[in-house]
Amino acid sequence: MNTRRFFDLLHSASAANDSLVCVGLDPEVERFPAQLQGRPRAILEFNRAIVDATADLACAYKPQIAHYAAVGAEDQLLDTLRYIRERAPGVPVILDSKRGDIGSTAEKYAREAFERYGADAVTVNPYLGRDSAEPFLQYADKGIVVLCRTSNAGAREFQDLEIDGRKLYQIVAEKVANEWNSRGNCLLVVGATYPEELADIRARTGDMTFLVPGVGAQGGDVDRAVRSGQTAAGGGLVINSSRGIIYAGSGEDFADAARRATLELRNAINRARRPAPAGR
């Protein structure tokens, strides 16, 4: 079993690459450039090119498991993770699977993420409560990324429901920060599309790390997200972009375009950080 400590990797990669950028690896074969169309392991080839182009700019990679499972490409997901270990050995991998089920099933999902795939962190859904999260939380060296205030437009439907004067996402944030994080291995998903909520959750959870989706294709404002969600030291954020990076170009130079998009996002984040990183 992989014993890499998630937060050690994350902090080291962030410092080494001067970056809070997480590159989402969400392959859609129909959007691949012409030279990859029809190739038997096109997903792996595409991912390898993206990793090669961004290895010195990313603090994490985040493959979304559905993009592989839907087309029977779990073997290419495994090989992608192996390649990241080889090409960017200090950069952690967050497996985006949003698992959440009864304890006995959750135990199998935790084994899938950490023992089958060797991920350094995994996303989980808190809706079933602590017993459904505990099999993940027991992996103390791994990052457990709990959905809190998600970036999608329908998030308000349930997450804004009020219970005894607090919204549901606020209850989730406080519960995870104060109870579930006893091993110090929890993160929260908080979308860039809701900067006011980012600031509110930061105030409720101290220096917890947030995985922040929603920039790029979903329209979240980078500057507002960073200023709303950063810690006093200018960190505490892992800002994910998937489509905005991997589909920045559609031709033979798609990897070069992905690099340019990653660099642009990294620089935009660093301009907004407090304090600015050294040399900025």
N, C-alpha and C positions, 0 to 999 in steps of 0.2 A: 504494500500500500504506500502511496505517495505521502511523505511526511513533511513536505515543504510548508512553512508557516505563512499563511496568506498575508497578514499585515506586514511581516518583515519584507516579503517580496514586493508588496504594493509600495511601501514607503521607500524602499531602495530603488525601485524602477522609476518612481515619481521623481526622486532626487537626481538620479543618473540621467534621465531624459528630460528633466526640467518640465514635467508634463503632468497634467491631470486628465489627459485624453484616454478614453477607453474606445477601442475600435471594435464595433459590432460586426461579427462575421455571420451575416444573414443571407446566404447565397440563394439567388433565384436564377435558375439556369436560363430561363427565357430572356433574361436581361444581360447575359454574358456577351462579351465581344465575339465577333464572327469567328475568330481563330480558335475559340474554345467550343463552339457549338458542335454537338454530336460526338465529342470526345468521351470515352468511357469513364474517365475519372476527372471530368471537367471541374467539379467542385473543389477537389483537392488542388488542382493546378491553379485555379482562381485564388483560393485562399493562400497558397504558398506565395503567389505574386504579391498579394496584399501585405502579407507578413514581411516579406523581404523589403517592401517599400516603406514600411512604417515601424520596423522593429526598434529604431532609435528615437522614436517620437511618441510612443505609447506608454502609458502606465499600466494598461491591462488590455486583454482581449476578451470579447464576450460573444461566443457563438450561441445562437438561439436554436435549441434542439429541434423545434418543429420543422425548421427549414431543411433539416437532414432526414428526420424520420418520415416526413411526408413523401419523400421520393426514394425511400429505402437506402439512404446514403449514410447510415450510422458508421459504416467502416471508414468512410471518408472523413467523418467527424473525428473518429479515433486517430486517424493518420494526421489530421490537421493539428490536433493537440500534441501529438508526438513531434510534429515539425516545429511547432512553437517552442517546445522544450529544447530543440536542437538550435534553432535560429535565433531565438530570443529567450535564453534560459532564465533570465532574471525577471521576466515579465509574467505576472500571474494570469490565469485563465478563470473567468467567471462563466460557469455553465448556466445559461438562462433557460430554466425549465419551469419555473413557477409552480413547483410541486406543493401539494397540500392534501393530505388524506389521513385516515385513521392510523394510529401508531404503528400497527404491524405492517401496513402497506408503506407508510412513510419510511420505515426502516429499509425497505427494499429500494425506495427511491434514493435514499441517502447513499446506499451502497452503489447504486448505479452511478451517481454523480462522482463520488470520491474514490471508489475502488475500481469500477469498470472504466470510467473515463479519466480518472486521475485529476479532476478539476481542483482548483485551489479554492473556489467558492461556488455557491449555487444560490439561485433565487428561489424563495419559498412564499407561499400564500398563507397568511395567518388566520384565515377565516375559521378553520376548525379548532383553533386554540393551541395552548401550550403542548398538549400531549402529541399533537401532530407535528410540531416543530422539534420536539425533544430528540428524536433520532438524528436529526441534523446537528442540533446544538452540541451533542455529545462529541462531535468531531472538533475538539477545541482548537486545533491548528488551522481549521478551515474557516472561510468567511461564510456566514449565513446572512443572505441579503433578503430582508423581509419587505414585502410590498406594503407601502404606507400611503403615499399620495401619488398615485400613478399619473402619467402624462396624457392619457387619452381623454377625449372629450366627454365620454360617459362616466368619468371618475366620480363626478359629483352625485350620481344617482344613489350610491350607497355611502361613499366615503364622507360626504357632508352631512349625513344624518346626525341629528343631535340627541345625545343621551345624557341626561342630568347636567345640561349646560355645556357639554363638550361635544365636539364633532367626532365621528368615529375614527377618522384618521389621527386625531389628536390622542385619542385613547390608545390606539395602536402604537403610536410613537412613544408615549410615556410607558406603556406596558413593556415594550421591547427594551427601552433604555434602562428602566428601573428593575426589571425582573428577568427577562429572557437573556439579557446580556451579562449574566453573572460570570461567564467564562471570558468575557471581553472579545467575543468573536462575531458580533452582530453588526450589520449595516442596515440602512433603510433605503428603500427606493422612493425618491421624491422627484417629481417631474419638473423640468425646467419651464414647462408651460404654466406653472402656478407659482410665480416668485413670491407672492405674499405668503402662501402656505410654506414655502421653503424657509422664509424668515421665521415664521411661527414655530415650525418644527425644530429649527436650529435653537431657538430660545428654550424649547422644552427638553432638549436632549443633550445639551452641552457640546462636547467635541466629537460626538459620534460621526462616523463616515457615512456619507450619502452616495448612493449610485444614482446619478441624475440623467435619465433619458429625456428626449424631447427636443433637443437642439437639432438644427439641420432641417430634415424633411418635415418634422412636426411643428416647426415654427417657433420654438422656444428661443428667447433672446439670451444670448450668451452672457452679455454684460450684466443684465439684471439677475440672471440665475446665480452668477458667481458672487455678486455683491450681496445677494439675499441669503445665500446658503453657506458661504465660507466661514471657517472658524476665525478666531481672533488672529491666528498665525497665518491666515491666508490659505488654508488647506481644508481637509475634511470632505473633499469632493472627488468623485470619479465621474467625469462627464462623458457620457456615451454618445457616439454618433455612428450609425450603421449605414443607412442609405446615402447620407450626405457625404460619406467617405468612399465606400466601396463602389458606388455608382456615380462618382464625380466625373468619370469619363466612360465612354462606351466603345472606344476604338482600340487599336493596338497599344496605345499608350495609357491604358486604363490604370495601370499600377502607378505610373508617374502622376496621373491626375489624383489618385488616392493619396499619394504622398503630399502633393500640394495642398489638398483639402485638410489633411491632418495637421500640417504645419500651420496653415491659416487658423484653424481652430485652436491649436495649442497657443499660438501667439495672442489670439483674442482673449483667451482665458487668462493668460499671464498678465496682460495689460490691466485686467480688472481685479487681480488678486491683491490682498492686503496682508503683509507688505509685498511689494513686487519681488520676484525671485532675483537672486544675485545676477547682475549684468543686464537687468531689464530696466 
